[in-house]
Amino acid sequence: MRNPLLLVVAAAALVLVLAHTSAQAEIWQPAPGHVQVPIWPGKVPNALPHPKPESVGPGEGHTWWARANDVSQPTMTVYAPAGRNTGAAMVVFPGGGYQVLAMDLEGTEICDWLTSRGITCVLLKYRVPSSGPTWVNGSRYYPKVQTALQDAQRTLGLVRLHAAEWGIDPHKVGVIGFSAGGHLVAAASTHFAKRTYPAMDAADAQSCRPDFAIAVYPGHLWAHEDEDRAERDPTHLELRPDITVSADTPPTFLLQAEDDEVDGVTQSLAYYVALKQAGVPTEMHLYAQGGHAFGLRPSTLPIAQWPRLVETWLGTIGVLDTVAAH
C-alpha cells in the first residue's frame, strides 16, 4: 500500500515544478489597465524559422527584473497621458544589447515619466535577440536584416494611423531609446525614405520618419568600436555605415556619461559630428559620471537631472509648450 504522506509530498512537488515551469514560460506583460497588441497583422517579416519561446526575467539564481527574452512576436503598449494631453507622442525603445529588453528601467518607467508630462507613450517590445548589431560568442554580429528596425518603422506608421483616435498630433511623433535602443533611434532617424519590409496595410502608407529623436547612452554607432582598444583612435569619429545622416534626419537630443564603460562617449560624439555636418538641429549633454543604464533611477549625480533637460529641449523645438516643458 502506498504511503499517503509520500503521495501528498509528491503532488506538492509536482505543483511547484509546474508553477515554476509556467512562470519561466510567461511573457512580459504590462501592468493592469494596459494591453499589449501585436504590431504585425499576420506573419512577421523575416521571422526566425524556429524561435525560442518568449520568457521574462533573468532566470533562476539571479535577482528578478522585467527582462524580456527571445521576443519573436513584437508588440506595442499604448500609455495615455496623465492629465492634460499635449498631443505629442513618443515610441520608446528599451535597451538590452539587441539580446534582451529592459522593459522596466528603459520602458515602463520612462512611460510613467513622459505620460506625467502629457505625452502619449508607445512602448515597443521589439524582436530580440540578434535583431541589430550585437555580440555573439565574443564577436561582433551584424544581421543581414535588422528586424528591430522593421518593428520600429511599423510602429511609427501605426501611431500615425491611429493619431486621431489616440489624440496625437501626427507631426509630433518622436522616438526615445537607450543603449541598443539608442542605436535603434538613430536607425529609425536615418531609414525612413523606404520601408525595410513589404508594405502590408494602411499603416505602412504612413510616414515612419520620427519628428524628433532622443538617444540616451546609445551604442553601436561609432565605426571603430570593434577595433582593439589600444590601437583605435578616439579622435576618428566616423559613424558605422548602416547609419547615414542627411539633412532630413530629425532634430536629436544626445546624452551620455564619460565613465560609461559599455558604450563610451565616442558613440554620441560620432553621431553628433555627423548630425552637425548635415545641418541637423542637435543638442548633446555629456557628464563626467553616470556610467551606463542609469535610466530614471534616483542619484545624487548631476546627470540625474537629464529628464528636465529633455523637457526643456522639447519646448525649444516646439513639441511641448512652455508650461508642459516645466
C-alpha positions as CSV (number, residue, x, y, z in Angstrom):
1,M,0.0,0.0,0.0
2,R,1.4,3.4,-0.9
3,N,2.3,5.9,1.8
4,P,-0.4,8.7,1.7
5,L,2.2,11.2,3.0
6,L,4.6,10.4,0.2
7,L,1.8,10.9,-2.3
8,V,0.9,14.3,-0.8
9,V,4.6,15.4,-0.9
10,A,5.0,14.2,-4.5
11,A,1.8,16.0,-5.5
12,A,3.0,19.2,-3.9
13,A,6.4,18.9,-5.6
14,L,4.7,18.4,-8.9
15,V,2.6,21.6,-8.3
16,L,5.8,23.5,-7.6
17,V,7.6,22.2,-10.7
18,L,4.6,23.1,-12.9
19,A,4.3,26.6,-11.3
20,H,8.0,27.2,-11.8
21,T,7.8,26.0,-15.4
22,S,4.7,28.2,-16.0
23,A,6.5,31.2,-14.6
24,Q,9.5,30.6,-16.7
25,A,7.3,30.4,-19.8
26,E,5.4,33.6,-19.2
27,I,5.9,36.5,-21.5
28,W,6.3,40.1,-20.4
29,Q,3.0,41.8,-19.7
30,P,2.2,45.4,-18.9
31,A,0.6,46.5,-15.6
32,P,-3.2,46.0,-15.3
33,G,-5.1,48.6,-17.3
34,H,-2.7,48.4,-20.2
35,V,-2.8,45.9,-23.1
36,Q,0.0,45.0,-25.5
37,V,-1.1,44.3,-29.0
38,P,0.8,42.7,-32.0
39,I,2.2,45.2,-34.4
40,W,2.1,42.9,-37.4
41,P,-1.3,41.9,-38.9
42,G,-0.2,38.4,-39.9
43,K,3.2,36.7,-40.5
44,V,6.1,38.7,-39.1
45,P,8.6,39.6,-41.9
46,N,11.9,37.9,-41.8
47,A,10.7,35.7,-38.9
48,L,13.0,33.2,-37.4
49,P,12.1,29.6,-38.5
50,H,12.2,28.1,-35.1
51,P,12.3,30.8,-32.4
52,K,12.7,30.0,-28.7
53,P,9.6,30.7,-26.6
54,E,9.5,34.2,-25.1
55,S,10.2,34.4,-21.4
56,V,10.5,37.2,-18.8
57,G,13.1,37.6,-16.1
58,P,16.9,36.8,-15.9
59,G,16.4,33.2,-15.0
60,E,17.0,31.2,-11.8
61,G,19.7,32.3,-9.4
62,H,19.5,36.0,-10.4
63,T,17.7,39.0,-8.9
64,W,14.5,39.3,-10.8
65,W,13.8,42.2,-13.1
66,A,11.5,42.7,-16.0
67,R,13.8,41.4,-18.8
68,A,12.0,40.2,-22.0
69,N,13.9,37.4,-23.7
70,D,13.5,35.8,-27.1
71,V,10.9,38.1,-28.4
72,S,9.7,36.8,-31.8
73,Q,6.2,38.4,-31.8
74,P,6.7,42.1,-31.3
75,T,4.1,44.2,-29.6
76,M,3.3,47.7,-28.6
77,T,1.6,49.0,-25.5
78,V,0.0,52.5,-25.5
79,Y,0.2,54.6,-22.4
80,A,-2.2,57.6,-22.4
81,P,-1.1,60.9,-21.0
82,A,-2.0,61.7,-17.4
83,G,-3.9,64.9,-17.1
84,R,-3.6,67.4,-20.0
85,N,-2.8,65.9,-23.4
86,T,-0.1,67.9,-25.2
87,G,-0.7,66.0,-28.5
88,A,2.9,64.8,-28.5
89,A,3.8,61.1,-28.6
90,M,7.0,59.0,-28.2
91,V,7.8,55.5,-29.2
92,V,10.0,54.0,-26.5
93,F,12.9,51.6,-27.4
94,P,14.3,49.8,-24.4
95,G,17.9,48.7,-24.4
96,G,19.5,45.3,-23.9
97,G,22.2,44.9,-26.5
98,Y,19.8,43.6,-29.1
99,Q,19.8,40.4,-26.9
100,V,17.1,41.1,-24.3
101,L,14.9,44.1,-23.5
102,A,15.0,46.1,-20.2
103,M,11.2,46.6,-20.1
104,D,11.1,48.4,-16.8
105,L,14.2,50.5,-16.4
106,E,14.1,51.7,-20.0
107,G,10.4,51.1,-20.8
108,T,7.6,51.4,-18.3
109,E,9.5,53.8,-16.0
110,I,10.2,56.1,-19.0
111,C,6.5,55.9,-19.9
112,D,5.5,56.9,-16.4
113,W,7.6,60.0,-16.6
114,L,6.5,61.0,-20.1
115,T,2.8,60.4,-19.6
116,S,3.0,62.6,-16.4
117,R,4.1,65.4,-18.8
118,G,1.1,64.9,-21.1
119,I,2.9,62.8,-23.7
120,T,1.4,59.6,-25.1
121,C,3.9,56.8,-24.9
122,V,4.0,53.7,-27.1
123,L,6.3,51.1,-25.6
124,L,7.7,48.8,-28.3
125,K,8.7,45.3,-27.4
126,Y,10.8,44.7,-30.5
127,R,12.3,41.4,-31.6
128,V,15.4,40.1,-29.9
129,P,18.0,38.6,-30.0
130,S,20.3,39.4,-32.9
131,S,17.8,41.9,-34.4
132,G,20.5,44.6,-34.7
133,P,24.3,44.9,-34.3
134,T,25.3,42.9,-31.3
135,W,27.8,40.5,-29.8
136,V,27.6,36.7,-30.4
137,N,30.2,34.4,-28.8
138,G,32.6,37.2,-28.2
139,S,32.5,38.6,-31.8
140,R,30.5,41.4,-33.3
141,Y,27.5,40.2,-35.3
142,Y,25.7,42.3,-37.9
143,P,22.4,40.7,-39.1
144,K,21.7,40.9,-42.8
145,V,18.2,42.3,-41.9
146,Q,17.8,44.5,-38.8
147,T,14.4,43.2,-37.8
148,A,14.3,45.6,-34.8
149,L,14.3,48.5,-37.4
150,Q,11.4,46.8,-39.2
151,D,9.4,46.8,-35.9
152,A,10.3,50.4,-35.3
153,Q,9.2,51.6,-38.7
154,R,6.0,49.6,-38.5
155,T,5.1,51.1,-35.1
156,L,5.7,54.7,-36.2
157,G,3.3,54.0,-39.0
158,L,0.7,52.6,-36.6
159,V,1.0,55.6,-34.3
160,R,0.3,58.0,-37.2
161,L,-2.6,55.8,-38.5
162,H,-4.2,56.0,-35.1
163,A,-3.3,59.5,-34.3
164,A,-6.8,61.0,-34.3
165,E,-8.1,58.1,-32.2
166,W,-5.4,58.4,-29.6
167,G,-5.4,62.2,-29.5
168,I,-2.0,62.6,-31.1
169,D,-0.6,65.3,-33.4
170,P,0.8,63.2,-36.3
171,H,3.5,65.9,-36.7
172,K,4.7,65.5,-33.1
173,V,5.7,61.8,-33.0
174,G,9.2,61.1,-31.8
175,V,11.4,58.3,-30.5
176,I,13.4,57.7,-27.4
177,G,15.8,54.9,-26.8
178,F,18.5,53.6,-24.5
179,S,21.8,51.8,-25.2
180,A,20.9,49.4,-28.1
181,G,17.6,51.3,-28.2
182,G,19.7,54.4,-28.8
183,H,21.1,52.8,-31.9
184,L,17.5,52.0,-32.9
185,V,16.7,55.7,-32.5
186,A,19.5,56.5,-35.0
187,A,18.5,53.7,-37.3
188,A,14.8,54.9,-37.4
189,S,16.1,58.5,-37.8
190,T,18.1,57.7,-40.9
191,H,16.0,54.9,-42.6
192,F,12.6,56.4,-43.3
193,A,12.6,57.1,-47.1
194,K,11.6,53.4,-47.7
195,R,10.3,50.6,-45.5
196,T,12.7,47.7,-45.0
197,Y,9.8,45.2,-45.5
198,P,7.0,44.9,-48.0
199,A,4.0,47.1,-47.2
200,M,1.1,45.3,-45.6
201,D,-1.7,47.7,-45.0
202,A,-2.6,51.4,-44.4
203,A,-0.2,51.8,-41.5
204,D,2.7,51.3,-44.0
205,A,1.4,54.1,-46.2
206,Q,2.1,56.5,-43.3
207,S,5.4,58.2,-42.7
208,C,7.9,56.3,-40.5
209,R,10.1,59.3,-40.0
210,P,10.3,60.4,-36.4
211,D,9.7,64.2,-35.9
212,F,12.3,64.3,-33.1
213,A,14.7,61.8,-31.6
214,I,16.3,61.2,-28.1
215,A,19.2,58.8,-27.7
216,V,20.4,58.1,-24.2
217,Y,23.7,56.3,-23.7
218,P,23.5,55.0,-27.3
219,G,25.6,52.2,-28.6
220,H,26.7,50.6,-31.9
221,L,27.2,53.9,-33.7
222,W,30.9,54.5,-33.7
223,A,32.6,53.0,-36.8
224,H,35.8,52.0,-34.8
225,E,34.2,50.4,-31.8
226,D,35.2,46.9,-32.9
227,E,38.9,47.8,-33.2
228,D,41.5,46.9,-30.5
229,R,41.2,49.4,-27.6
230,A,44.9,50.0,-27.5
231,E,45.1,50.8,-31.2
232,R,41.9,52.7,-32.1
233,D,42.0,56.4,-32.4
234,P,39.1,58.1,-30.4
235,T,39.6,61.3,-32.5
236,H,38.4,59.5,-35.6
237,L,34.6,59.9,-35.2
238,E,33.1,58.2,-38.3
239,L,29.7,56.6,-38.0
240,R,29.0,52.9,-38.7
241,P,28.0,52.6,-42.4
242,D,24.4,51.5,-41.6
243,I,23.7,55.0,-40.1
244,T,23.7,57.6,-42.9
245,V,22.7,61.0,-41.7
246,S,21.0,63.5,-44.0
247,A,19.5,67.0,-43.7
248,D,16.2,65.3,-43.2
249,T,17.3,63.4,-40.1
250,P,15.0,64.7,-37.3
251,P,16.2,67.1,-34.5
252,T,18.1,65.0,-32.0
253,F,19.0,65.0,-28.3
254,L,22.0,63.0,-27.1
255,L,23.0,62.2,-23.6
256,Q,25.9,60.1,-22.2
257,A,28.3,59.8,-19.3
258,E,32.1,59.9,-19.8
259,D,32.6,57.0,-17.4
260,D,30.3,54.7,-19.5
261,E,32.3,51.5,-19.8
262,V,29.7,49.8,-22.0
263,D,29.1,52.4,-24.7
264,G,31.7,55.2,-24.4
265,V,31.1,58.8,-25.3
266,T,32.6,58.3,-28.8
267,Q,29.2,56.8,-29.7
268,S,27.4,60.1,-29.0
269,L,30.3,62.2,-30.3
270,A,30.4,60.3,-33.7
271,Y,26.6,60.8,-34.1
272,Y,26.8,64.4,-33.1
273,V,29.5,65.2,-35.6
274,A,27.6,63.6,-38.4
275,L,24.4,65.4,-37.4
276,K,26.0,68.8,-37.3
277,Q,27.8,68.3,-40.6
278,A,24.3,67.6,-42.1
279,G,22.8,70.7,-40.5
280,V,20.5,68.8,-38.2
281,P,19.4,70.7,-35.1
282,T,21.2,68.7,-32.3
283,E,21.7,69.1,-28.6
284,M,24.2,66.9,-26.7
285,H,24.9,66.6,-23.0
286,L,28.0,64.8,-21.6
287,Y,28.5,64.2,-17.9
288,A,31.6,63.2,-16.0
289,Q,29.8,60.5,-14.1
290,G,26.8,58.3,-14.5
291,G,28.0,55.0,-16.0
292,H,25.6,53.1,-18.2
293,A,22.0,52.1,-17.9
294,F,21.1,54.6,-15.2
295,G,17.6,55.3,-16.6
296,L,15.5,57.4,-14.2
297,R,16.7,55.7,-11.1
298,P,17.5,58.2,-8.2
299,S,21.0,59.5,-8.0
300,T,22.9,62.5,-6.5
301,L,24.9,62.9,-9.6
302,P,24.2,65.9,-11.9
303,I,23.3,63.5,-14.8
304,A,20.1,62.5,-12.9
305,Q,18.7,65.9,-14.0
306,W,18.5,64.8,-17.6
307,P,14.7,64.4,-17.9
308,R,14.3,68.1,-17.1
309,L,16.8,68.9,-19.9
310,V,14.8,66.8,-22.3
311,E,11.6,68.6,-21.3
312,T,13.2,72.0,-21.9
313,W,14.6,70.8,-25.2
314,L,11.2,69.6,-26.4
315,G,9.9,73.1,-25.6
316,T,12.7,74.7,-27.7
317,I,11.8,72.6,-30.8
318,G,8.1,73.3,-30.4
319,V,6.9,69.8,-29.3
320,L,5.9,71.0,-25.9
321,D,4.8,74.4,-24.9
322,T,6.5,76.3,-22.0
323,V,4.0,75.1,-19.4
324,A,4.3,71.4,-20.4
325,A,8.1,71.6,-20.6
326,H,8.3,72.6,-17.0
